[in-house]
């Protein structure tokens, strides 16, 4: 399973930052060592009318730490199964919200200021703003590619439309079995099955992994067409990017996509891939991570 799908509202914890009492008042010092992530961005919300609410979104990769720098507010947390509310009213105590949690800030007191420390630079692709999309995201997991996965890919890649969009050449069951056997021990190839609520619906992975040049090629597709257009491709991209960056020290992701696959190209561009060149009806794209 993906790490985000394992996280619950009970993994959201308050952290006491401590305070230094001075004659003139109190002071709180904030340092990176206090958090389970490295702070890369800081912003704050202010001039929010009393009783107002905001937020109502989730992050795919970004950790956040919320501090009531002034006044008070309530944070409603939702993991798709359980809900929980946390009241914040002390400027030396904040709330850590890991990625994969739907959160909204509510019932701001008049003049309240919400200070937010984030683990990532701003990236609109990291936001999930639709609750239905969020529920799909929570139900996505990635498991080891198995013989069951192999059987499904035989069916998917022999579907005329999928075969065309993935630019898959003709192959036999014997050739597919040889490829599957070759995966054992390979360092240049990683493949995972994509699941929705435990049902295998697609494939995602990296090939041409080169640890000397810190490059790898992304590939992925959703074989069950009923899941097309539901935002799952974005979850696949985030999963692979995180794996490539944190586990393999990959710095550049590449991919090839058939030029007619406009839906996929738009999704890749939203995710930060840029066009390099076209060769034999294939668009080559790249992203620095």
DOGUNU-364253 format. One record per residue (C-alpha): residue number from 1; x, y, z; residue in three letters. Coordinates in nm, 3 decimals, decimal comma. Example, Ala and Ser with C-alpha at 12.3 -4.5 7.8 and 13.67 -1.06 7.14 Angstrom:
# DOGUNU-364253
<pt i="1" x="1,230" y="-0,450" z="0,780" aa="ALA"/>
<pt i="2" x="1,367" y="-0,106" z="0,714" aa="SER"/>
END
This chain:
# DOGUNU-364253
<pt i="1" x="0,000" y="0,000" z="0,000" aa="UNK"/>
<pt i="2" x="0,107" y="0,362" z="-0,042" aa="UNK"/>
<pt i="3" x="0,218" y="0,538" z="0,274" aa="UNK"/>
<pt i="4" x="-0,062" y="0,793" z="0,240" aa="UNK"/>
<pt i="5" x="-0,332" y="0,526" z="0,236" aa="UNK"/>
<pt i="6" x="-0,203" y="0,388" z="0,570" aa="UNK"/>
<pt i="7" x="-0,215" y="0,724" z="0,750" aa="UNK"/>
<pt i="8" x="-0,516" y="0,797" z="0,969" aa="UNK"/>
<pt i="9" x="-0,642" y="1,104" z="1,154" aa="UNK"/>
<pt i="10" x="-0,480" y="0,957" z="1,466" aa="UNK"/>
<pt i="11" x="-0,137" y="1,007" z="1,307" aa="UNK"/>
<pt i="12" x="-0,198" y="1,383" z="1,323" aa="UNK"/>
<pt i="13" x="-0,025" y="1,489" z="1,643" aa="UNK"/>
<pt i="14" x="0,012" y="1,812" z="1,838" aa="UNK"/>
<pt i="15" x="0,367" y="1,919" z="1,919" aa="UNK"/>
<pt i="16" x="0,458" y="2,148" z="2,207" aa="UNK"/>
<pt i="17" x="0,724" y="2,386" z="2,077" aa="UNK"/>
<pt i="18" x="0,801" y="2,508" z="2,427" aa="UNK"/>
<pt i="19" x="0,830" y="2,867" z="2,542" aa="UNK"/>
<pt i="20" x="1,085" y="3,094" z="2,702" aa="UNK"/>
<pt i="21" x="0,939" y="3,319" z="2,971" aa="UNK"/>
<pt i="22" x="1,084" y="3,670" z="2,974" aa="UNK"/>
<pt i="23" x="1,004" y="3,975" z="3,180" aa="UNK"/>
<pt i="24" x="0,856" y="4,140" z="2,874" aa="UNK"/>
<pt i="25" x="0,654" y="3,832" z="2,774" aa="UNK"/>
<pt i="26" x="0,705" y="3,487" z="2,622" aa="UNK"/>
<pt i="27" x="0,903" y="3,364" z="2,322" aa="UNK"/>
<pt i="28" x="0,893" y="3,038" z="2,124" aa="UNK"/>
<pt i="29" x="1,185" y="2,923" z="1,910" aa="UNK"/>
<pt i="30" x="1,111" y="2,709" z="1,602" aa="UNK"/>
<pt i="31" x="1,381" y="2,484" z="1,451" aa="UNK"/>
<pt i="32" x="1,372" y="2,209" z="1,189" aa="UNK"/>
<pt i="33" x="1,472" y="1,944" z="1,444" aa="UNK"/>
<pt i="34" x="1,133" y="1,985" z="1,612" aa="UNK"/>
<pt i="35" x="0,939" y="1,836" z="1,322" aa="UNK"/>
<pt i="36" x="0,920" y="1,496" z="1,147" aa="UNK"/>
<pt i="37" x="1,001" y="1,677" z="0,820" aa="UNK"/>
<pt i="38" x="1,229" y="1,952" z="0,691" aa="UNK"/>
<pt i="39" x="1,058" y="2,290" z="0,659" aa="UNK"/>
<pt i="40" x="1,089" y="2,434" z="0,307" aa="UNK"/>
<pt i="41" x="0,808" y="2,691" z="0,305" aa="UNK"/>
<pt i="42" x="0,630" y="2,914" z="0,557" aa="UNK"/>
<pt i="43" x="0,309" y="3,113" z="0,511" aa="UNK"/>
<pt i="44" x="0,036" y="3,248" z="0,733" aa="UNK"/>
<pt i="45" x="-0,334" y="3,327" z="0,714" aa="UNK"/>
<pt i="46" x="-0,475" y="3,642" z="0,868" aa="UNK"/>
<pt i="47" x="-0,769" y="3,887" z="0,848" aa="UNK"/>
<pt i="48" x="-1,006" y="3,589" z="0,853" aa="UNK"/>
<pt i="49" x="-1,352" y="3,686" z="0,972" aa="UNK"/>
<pt i="50" x="-1,458" y="3,538" z="1,305" aa="UNK"/>
<pt i="51" x="-1,636" y="3,203" z="1,265" aa="UNK"/>
<pt i="52" x="-1,511" y="3,153" z="0,910" aa="UNK"/>
<pt i="53" x="-1,371" y="2,830" z="0,765" aa="UNK"/>
<pt i="54" x="-1,105" y="2,759" z="0,502" aa="UNK"/>
<pt i="55" x="-0,884" y="2,482" z="0,372" aa="UNK"/>
<pt i="56" x="-1,089" y="2,175" z="0,278" aa="UNK"/>
<pt i="57" x="-0,819" y="1,997" z="0,080" aa="UNK"/>
<pt i="58" x="-0,552" y="1,730" z="0,112" aa="UNK"/>
<pt i="59" x="-0,190" y="1,698" z="0,004" aa="UNK"/>
<pt i="60" x="-0,032" y="1,402" z="-0,172" aa="UNK"/>
<pt i="61" x="0,324" y="1,459" z="-0,053" aa="UNK"/>
<pt i="62" x="0,340" y="1,773" z="0,160" aa="UNK"/>
<pt i="63" x="0,352" y="1,768" z="0,540" aa="UNK"/>
<pt i="64" x="0,209" y="2,072" z="0,719" aa="UNK"/>
<pt i="65" x="0,239" y="2,206" z="1,073" aa="UNK"/>
<pt i="66" x="-0,030" y="2,452" z="1,183" aa="UNK"/>
<pt i="67" x="0,026" y="2,700" z="1,465" aa="UNK"/>
<pt i="68" x="-0,228" y="2,947" z="1,608" aa="UNK"/>
<pt i="69" x="0,016" y="3,241" z="1,617" aa="UNK"/>
<pt i="70" x="-0,271" y="3,450" z="1,748" aa="UNK"/>
<pt i="71" x="-0,625" y="3,366" z="1,855" aa="UNK"/>
<pt i="72" x="-0,774" y="3,022" z="1,798" aa="UNK"/>
<pt i="73" x="-0,928" y="2,792" z="1,541" aa="UNK"/>
<pt i="74" x="-1,037" y="2,432" z="1,500" aa="UNK"/>
<pt i="75" x="-0,897" y="2,179" z="1,253" aa="UNK"/>
<pt i="76" x="-1,127" y="1,908" z="1,119" aa="UNK"/>
<pt i="77" x="-0,934" y="1,600" z="1,004" aa="UNK"/>
<pt i="78" x="-1,073" y="1,328" z="0,776" aa="UNK"/>
<pt i="79" x="-0,899" y="1,015" z="0,644" aa="UNK"/>
<pt i="80" x="-1,197" y="0,885" z="0,445" aa="UNK"/>
<pt i="81" x="-1,301" y="0,656" z="0,729" aa="UNK"/>
<pt i="82" x="-1,258" y="0,845" z="1,054" aa="UNK"/>
<pt i="83" x="-1,298" y="1,211" z="1,143" aa="UNK"/>
<pt i="84" x="-1,146" y="1,407" z="1,427" aa="UNK"/>
<pt i="85" x="-1,138" y="1,770" z="1,543" aa="UNK"/>
<pt i="86" x="-0,844" y="1,943" z="1,712" aa="UNK"/>
<pt i="87" x="-0,879" y="2,282" z="1,882" aa="UNK"/>
<pt i="88" x="-0,571" y="2,505" z="1,870" aa="UNK"/>
<pt i="89" x="-0,547" y="2,814" z="2,088" aa="UNK"/>
<pt i="90" x="-0,189" y="2,831" z="2,219" aa="UNK"/>
<pt i="91" x="0,090" y="2,983" z="2,004" aa="UNK"/>
<pt i="92" x="0,346" y="2,735" z="2,136" aa="UNK"/>
<pt i="93" x="0,144" y="2,425" z="2,041" aa="UNK"/>
<pt i="94" x="0,083" y="2,324" z="1,680" aa="UNK"/>
<pt i="95" x="-0,064" y="2,036" z="1,481" aa="UNK"/>
<pt i="96" x="0,129" y="1,813" z="1,239" aa="UNK"/>
<pt i="97" x="-0,081" y="1,704" z="0,940" aa="UNK"/>
<pt i="98" x="0,094" y="1,438" z="0,727" aa="UNK"/>
<pt i="99" x="0,014" y="1,396" z="0,356" aa="UNK"/>
<pt i="100" x="-0,299" y="1,197" z="0,274" aa="UNK"/>
<pt i="101" x="-0,530" y="1,369" z="0,526" aa="UNK"/>
<pt i="102" x="-0,826" y="1,586" z="0,426" aa="UNK"/>
<pt i="103" x="-0,816" y="1,893" z="0,652" aa="UNK"/>
<pt i="104" x="-1,008" y="2,216" z="0,696" aa="UNK"/>
<pt i="105" x="-0,965" y="2,500" z="0,944" aa="UNK"/>
<pt i="106" x="-1,286" y="2,621" z="1,105" aa="UNK"/>
<pt i="107" x="-1,432" y="2,860" z="1,359" aa="UNK"/>
<pt i="108" x="-1,153" y="3,117" z="1,353" aa="UNK"/>
<pt i="109" x="-1,166" y="3,363" z="1,639" aa="UNK"/>
<pt i="110" x="-1,165" y="3,731" z="1,542" aa="UNK"/>
<pt i="111" x="-0,811" y="3,840" z="1,456" aa="UNK"/>
<pt i="112" x="-0,673" y="3,485" z="1,450" aa="UNK"/>
<pt i="113" x="-0,349" y="3,412" z="1,265" aa="UNK"/>
<pt i="114" x="-0,272" y="3,062" z="1,136" aa="UNK"/>
<pt i="115" x="0,099" y="3,003" z="1,074" aa="UNK"/>
<pt i="116" x="0,177" y="2,711" z="0,842" aa="UNK"/>
<pt i="117" x="0,515" y="2,539" z="0,806" aa="UNK"/>
<pt i="118" x="0,530" y="2,309" z="0,502" aa="UNK"/>
<pt i="119" x="0,769" y="2,036" z="0,388" aa="UNK"/>
<pt i="120" x="0,747" y="2,126" z="0,018" aa="UNK"/>
<pt i="121" x="0,754" y="2,427" z="-0,210" aa="UNK"/>
<pt i="122" x="0,416" y="2,524" z="-0,354" aa="UNK"/>
<pt i="123" x="0,299" y="2,277" z="-0,619" aa="UNK"/>
<pt i="124" x="-0,063" y="2,287" z="-0,733" aa="UNK"/>
<pt i="125" x="-0,033" y="1,924" z="-0,847" aa="UNK"/>
<pt i="126" x="0,019" y="1,824" z="-0,484" aa="UNK"/>
<pt i="127" x="-0,327" y="1,951" z="-0,386" aa="UNK"/>
<pt i="128" x="-0,643" y="1,740" z="-0,387" aa="UNK"/>
<pt i="129" x="-0,934" y="1,984" z="-0,384" aa="UNK"/>
<pt i="130" x="-1,223" y="1,751" z="-0,467" aa="UNK"/>
<pt i="131" x="-1,342" y="1,522" z="-0,188" aa="UNK"/>
<pt i="132" x="-1,446" y="1,251" z="-0,437" aa="UNK"/>
<pt i="133" x="-1,098" y="1,261" z="-0,589" aa="UNK"/>
<pt i="134" x="-0,957" y="1,238" z="-0,238" aa="UNK"/>
<pt i="135" x="-1,157" y="0,923" z="-0,162" aa="UNK"/>
<pt i="136" x="-1,020" y="0,764" z="-0,481" aa="UNK"/>
<pt i="137" x="-0,667" y="0,868" z="-0,376" aa="UNK"/>
<pt i="138" x="-0,709" y="0,707" z="-0,033" aa="UNK"/>
<pt i="139" x="-0,821" y="0,380" z="-0,190" aa="UNK"/>
<pt i="140" x="-0,519" y="0,351" z="-0,420" aa="UNK"/>
<pt i="141" x="-0,234" y="0,116" z="-0,327" aa="UNK"/>
<pt i="142" x="0,073" y="-0,023" z="-0,503" aa="UNK"/>
<pt i="143" x="0,172" y="-0,387" z="-0,465" aa="UNK"/>
<pt i="144" x="0,437" y="-0,619" z="-0,601" aa="UNK"/>
<pt i="145" x="0,382" y="-0,734" z="-0,957" aa="UNK"/>
<pt i="146" x="0,272" y="-1,100" z="-0,945" aa="UNK"/>
<pt i="147" x="0,151" y="-1,379" z="-1,173" aa="UNK"/>
<pt i="148" x="-0,201" y="-1,240" z="-1,121" aa="UNK"/>
<pt i="149" x="-0,075" y="-0,904" z="-1,249" aa="UNK"/>
<pt i="150" x="0,085" y="-1,083" z="-1,544" aa="UNK"/>
<pt i="151" x="-0,245" y="-1,243" z="-1,642" aa="UNK"/>
<pt i="152" x="-0,424" y="-0,909" z="-1,625" aa="UNK"/>
<pt i="153" x="-0,162" y="-0,730" z="-1,834" aa="UNK"/>
<pt i="154" x="-0,205" y="-0,996" z="-2,103" aa="UNK"/>
<pt i="155" x="-0,570" y="-0,897" z="-2,129" aa="UNK"/>
<pt i="156" x="-0,513" y="-0,523" z="-2,100" aa="UNK"/>
<pt i="157" x="-0,230" y="-0,501" z="-2,353" aa="UNK"/>
<pt i="158" x="-0,426" y="-0,705" z="-2,605" aa="UNK"/>
<pt i="159" x="-0,712" y="-0,455" z="-2,589" aa="UNK"/>
<pt i="160" x="-0,687" y="-0,266" z="-2,920" aa="UNK"/>
<pt i="161" x="-0,722" y="0,082" z="-2,768" aa="UNK"/>
<pt i="162" x="-0,481" y="0,025" z="-2,477" aa="UNK"/>
<pt i="163" x="-0,232" y="-0,148" z="-2,703" aa="UNK"/>
<pt i="164" x="-0,232" y="0,155" z="-2,934" aa="UNK"/>
<pt i="165" x="-0,211" y="0,418" z="-2,659" aa="UNK"/>
<pt i="166" x="0,075" y="0,237" z="-2,482" aa="UNK"/>
<pt i="167" x="0,253" y="0,170" z="-2,813" aa="UNK"/>
<pt i="168" x="0,281" y="-0,200" z="-2,726" aa="UNK"/>
<pt i="169" x="0,420" y="-0,429" z="-2,998" aa="UNK"/>
<pt i="170" x="0,282" y="-0,778" z="-3,063" aa="UNK"/>
<pt i="171" x="0,396" y="-1,033" z="-2,805" aa="UNK"/>
<pt i="172" x="0,326" y="-1,392" z="-2,706" aa="UNK"/>
<pt i="173" x="0,246" y="-1,548" z="-2,370" aa="UNK"/>
<pt i="174" x="0,587" y="-1,715" z="-2,382" aa="UNK"/>
<pt i="175" x="0,765" y="-1,382" z="-2,438" aa="UNK"/>
<pt i="176" x="0,566" y="-1,225" z="-2,156" aa="UNK"/>
<pt i="177" x="0,661" y="-1,511" z="-1,922" aa="UNK"/>
<pt i="178" x="1,028" y="-1,467" z="-2,012" aa="UNK"/>
<pt i="179" x="1,003" y="-1,095" z="-1,933" aa="UNK"/>
<pt i="180" x="0,840" y="-1,170" z="-1,596" aa="UNK"/>
<pt i="181" x="1,114" y="-1,420" z="-1,506" aa="UNK"/>
<pt i="182" x="1,381" y="-1,166" z="-1,600" aa="UNK"/>
<pt i="183" x="1,251" y="-0,919" z="-1,340" aa="UNK"/>
<pt i="184" x="1,407" y="-1,114" z="-1,054" aa="UNK"/>
<pt i="185" x="1,725" y="-0,940" z="-0,949" aa="UNK"/>
<pt i="186" x="1,711" y="-0,662" z="-1,209" aa="UNK"/>
<pt i="187" x="1,839" y="-0,327" z="-1,085" aa="UNK"/>
<pt i="188" x="1,735" y="-0,128" z="-1,391" aa="UNK"/>
<pt i="189" x="1,362" y="-0,209" z="-1,377" aa="UNK"/>
<pt i="190" x="1,084" y="-0,170" z="-1,119" aa="UNK"/>
<pt i="191" x="0,719" y="-0,254" z="-1,180" aa="UNK"/>
<pt i="192" x="0,420" y="-0,238" z="-0,945" aa="UNK"/>
<pt i="193" x="0,053" y="-0,328" z="-0,977" aa="UNK"/>
<pt i="194" x="-0,191" y="-0,041" z="-0,913" aa="UNK"/>
<pt i="195" x="-0,489" y="-0,135" z="-0,695" aa="UNK"/>
<pt i="196" x="-0,816" y="0,035" z="-0,607" aa="UNK"/>
<pt i="197" x="-0,969" y="-0,110" z="-0,291" aa="UNK"/>
<pt i="198" x="-0,757" y="-0,423" z="-0,343" aa="UNK"/>
<pt i="199" x="-0,856" y="-0,473" z="-0,708" aa="UNK"/>
<pt i="200" x="-0,571" y="-0,458" z="-0,960" aa="UNK"/>
<pt i="201" x="-0,652" y="-0,192" z="-1,219" aa="UNK"/>
<pt i="202" x="-0,319" y="-0,097" z="-1,376" aa="UNK"/>
<pt i="203" x="0,058" y="-0,102" z="-1,385" aa="UNK"/>
<pt i="204" x="0,325" y="0,157" z="-1,307" aa="UNK"/>
<pt i="205" x="0,702" y="0,150" z="-1,287" aa="UNK"/>
<pt i="206" x="1,047" y="0,267" z="-1,386" aa="UNK"/>
<pt i="207" x="1,281" y="0,128" z="-1,649" aa="UNK"/>
<pt i="208" x="1,624" y="0,223" z="-1,781" aa="UNK"/>
<pt i="209" x="1,721" y="0,306" z="-1,421" aa="UNK"/>
<pt i="210" x="2,074" y="0,445" z="-1,425" aa="UNK"/>
<pt i="211" x="2,222" y="0,531" z="-1,087" aa="UNK"/>
<pt i="212" x="2,532" y="0,681" z="-1,247" aa="UNK"/>
<pt i="213" x="2,339" y="0,942" z="-1,447" aa="UNK"/>
<pt i="214" x="2,054" y="0,955" z="-1,188" aa="UNK"/>
<pt i="215" x="1,795" y="0,902" z="-1,460" aa="UNK"/>
<pt i="216" x="1,502" y="0,665" z="-1,516" aa="UNK"/>
<pt i="217" x="1,210" y="0,630" z="-1,755" aa="UNK"/>
<pt i="218" x="0,853" y="0,635" z="-1,621" aa="UNK"/>
<pt i="219" x="0,582" y="0,407" z="-1,757" aa="UNK"/>
<pt i="220" x="0,229" y="0,339" z="-1,645" aa="UNK"/>
<pt i="221" x="-0,125" y="0,277" z="-1,759" aa="UNK"/>
<pt i="222" x="-0,469" y="0,198" z="-1,619" aa="UNK"/>
<pt i="223" x="-0,600" y="-0,124" z="-1,770" aa="UNK"/>
<pt i="224" x="-0,952" y="-0,111" z="-1,629" aa="UNK"/>
<pt i="225" x="-1,117" y="0,159" z="-1,841" aa="UNK"/>
<pt i="226" x="-1,388" y="0,239" z="-1,584" aa="UNK"/>
<pt i="227" x="-1,111" y="0,406" z="-1,382" aa="UNK"/>
<pt i="228" x="-0,999" y="0,636" z="-1,664" aa="UNK"/>
<pt i="229" x="-1,040" y="1,008" z="-1,591" aa="UNK"/>
<pt i="230" x="-1,069" y="0,968" z="-1,213" aa="UNK"/>
<pt i="231" x="-0,737" y="1,126" z="-1,116" aa="UNK"/>
<pt i="232" x="-0,564" y="0,794" z="-1,044" aa="UNK"/>
<pt i="233" x="-0,288" y="0,868" z="-1,293" aa="UNK"/>
<pt i="234" x="-0,180" y="1,158" z="-1,074" aa="UNK"/>
<pt i="235" x="-0,147" y="0,924" z="-0,775" aa="UNK"/>
<pt i="236" x="0,066" y="0,690" z="-0,987" aa="UNK"/>
<pt i="237" x="0,297" y="0,974" z="-1,087" aa="UNK"/>
<pt i="238" x="0,337" y="1,093" z="-0,728" aa="UNK"/>
<pt i="239" x="0,410" y="0,740" z="-0,608" aa="UNK"/>
<pt i="240" x="0,679" y="0,681" z="-0,869" aa="UNK"/>
<pt i="241" x="0,832" y="1,026" z="-0,828" aa="UNK"/>
<pt i="242" x="0,862" y="0,973" z="-0,452" aa="UNK"/>
<pt i="243" x="1,012" y="0,626" z="-0,502" aa="UNK"/>
<pt i="244" x="1,258" y="0,754" z="-0,763" aa="UNK"/>
<pt i="245" x="1,365" y="1,052" z="-0,554" aa="UNK"/>
<pt i="246" x="1,385" y="0,904" z="-0,205" aa="UNK"/>
<pt i="247" x="1,482" y="0,542" z="-0,272" aa="UNK"/>
<pt i="248" x="1,688" y="0,562" z="-0,592" aa="UNK"/>
<pt i="249" x="1,828" y="0,917" z="-0,587" aa="UNK"/>
<pt i="250" x="1,693" y="0,977" z="-0,936" aa="UNK"/>
<pt i="251" x="1,712" y="1,340" z="-1,047" aa="UNK"/>
<pt i="252" x="1,561" y="1,326" z="-1,395" aa="UNK"/>
<pt i="253" x="1,252" y="1,132" z="-1,503" aa="UNK"/>
<pt i="254" x="1,184" y="1,076" z="-1,872" aa="UNK"/>
<pt i="255" x="0,892" y="0,920" z="-2,055" aa="UNK"/>
<pt i="256" x="0,763" y="0,845" z="-2,403" aa="UNK"/>
<pt i="257" x="0,398" y="0,888" z="-2,501" aa="UNK"/>
<pt i="258" x="0,223" y="0,846" z="-2,834" aa="UNK"/>
<pt i="259" x="0,144" y="1,191" z="-2,974" aa="UNK"/>
<pt i="260" x="-0,227" y="1,104" z="-3,012" aa="UNK"/>
<pt i="261" x="-0,264" y="1,037" z="-2,638" aa="UNK"/>
<pt i="262" x="-0,362" y="1,397" z="-2,561" aa="UNK"/>
<pt i="263" x="-0,521" y="1,314" z="-2,224" aa="UNK"/>
<pt i="264" x="-0,198" y="1,162" z="-2,097" aa="UNK"/>
<pt i="265" x="0,017" y="1,445" z="-2,239" aa="UNK"/>
<pt i="266" x="-0,192" y="1,709" z="-2,061" aa="UNK"/>
<pt i="267" x="-0,165" y="1,512" z="-1,735" aa="UNK"/>
<pt i="268" x="0,214" y="1,484" z="-1,770" aa="UNK"/>
<pt i="269" x="0,244" y="1,857" z="-1,841" aa="UNK"/>
<pt i="270" x="0,032" y="1,943" z="-1,535" aa="UNK"/>
<pt i="271" x="0,270" y="1,727" z="-1,334" aa="UNK"/>
<pt i="272" x="0,571" y="1,924" z="-1,457" aa="UNK"/>
<pt i="273" x="0,700" y="1,722" z="-1,753" aa="UNK"/>
<pt i="274" x="0,822" y="1,929" z="-2,047" aa="UNK"/>
<pt i="275" x="0,828" y="1,835" z="-2,414" aa="UNK"/>
<pt i="276" x="1,168" y="1,751" z="-2,563" aa="UNK"/>
<pt i="277" x="1,111" y="1,623" z="-2,918" aa="UNK"/>
<pt i="278" x="0,894" y="1,400" z="-3,135" aa="UNK"/>
<pt i="279" x="1,027" y="1,089" z="-3,308" aa="UNK"/>
<pt i="280" x="0,821" y="0,831" z="-3,500" aa="UNK"/>
<pt i="281" x="0,489" y="0,957" z="-3,359" aa="UNK"/>
<pt i="282" x="0,627" y="0,942" z="-3,004" aa="UNK"/>
<pt i="283" x="0,661" y="1,250" z="-2,782" aa="UNK"/>
<pt i="284" x="0,963" y="1,246" z="-2,552" aa="UNK"/>
<pt i="285" x="0,919" y="1,432" z="-2,222" aa="UNK"/>
<pt i="286" x="1,134" y="1,502" z="-1,915" aa="UNK"/>
<pt i="287" x="1,105" y="1,630" z="-1,559" aa="UNK"/>
<pt i="288" x="1,368" y="1,727" z="-1,304" aa="UNK"/>
<pt i="289" x="1,278" y="1,603" z="-0,955" aa="UNK"/>
END
